[in-house]
Amino acid sequence: QHAVTPYGTVRAPYVLRCTEGFTAGLKGERRTWLPMNSSMIVTEPLPAAFWERAGWEGRETLGDFAHAYLYAQRTADDRIALGGRGVPYRYGSRTDNDGRTQPSTVAELRELLVRLFPQLAGARVAHAWSGVLGVPRDWCATVCLDRSTGLGWAGGYVGSGVAT
């Protein structure tokens, strides 16, 4: 088995396709996974008093299942990384891969943060970024390997891992 790149050819007993949100651009895969943009913000480091009052002691992940759901996690350096959809889908499964986040999306995510934690109304957003997710039609991640061909694929994580 082999994979051809602009930089050369890689030969291996197994070749894995791990293309996530860019899978729809591959021949025969247009309708397999939808490319959706997800955006994140991260606060400045927050004081110990906030964490104590919030009762957020570990690295638990917060989330909801609203139509435009959000997810948040405390970082190792005491920030909150919060994400959501922003402009989730581009017509025709186009991807937006420049990593920039629209100011309106940053403002919406900040509003969500303050709705969850009103005491953070004055907290500064230190960084914002976006990425393309692969969303399977059944919202279930898959990992497959065809040993007879040596081809495998993994993906459809629907945003798990965007903060990393």
C-alpha positions, 0 to 999 in steps of 0.5 A: 500500500502507498499514499502519494503526497506532493512531497513523495510517496509513503509505503506502509502495510496500512494506509489510514484516511483521517481526513475528518471535515475534508472527507467530503472533498474526496471522490465518492465521499461527498455525502458521507460526512458533512464538513462543519465549522466549529469555533472556540474562545479561551479566556485569560487565566482565571483566579482561584476564587472563580474556580472555588465559587464555581465548584469546578475542581477538575478538568471536567468537560461541560456541554449541552445538547441545544440546537446550537450546542456548546462545550467547555473545559477548564485548561491546565493553566486555569482558563476556560476553553469554550466552543460552539458552532458559529457559522457551522455549514457552508453551502455545497459542503465547502470548507473554510480552513483559514482558522479565523473566527468571525467577530460575531461568532467570538461575541456569541461565544462570549455571551454564552460564557457570561450566560453560564458564568455571569461573574465572568462579564469582565473576563478577557477573551485571550484567543479565538480560532475555528476548525473544520469538523467531520460530522457523520450523518448518524453523528457516530464516530467510526474507526474501520480497517479492511485488512484485505486491502490495507485501507482504513479510516477514522473520524467523525468525532463531531468536535471532540478534540478541537481544544487540543 
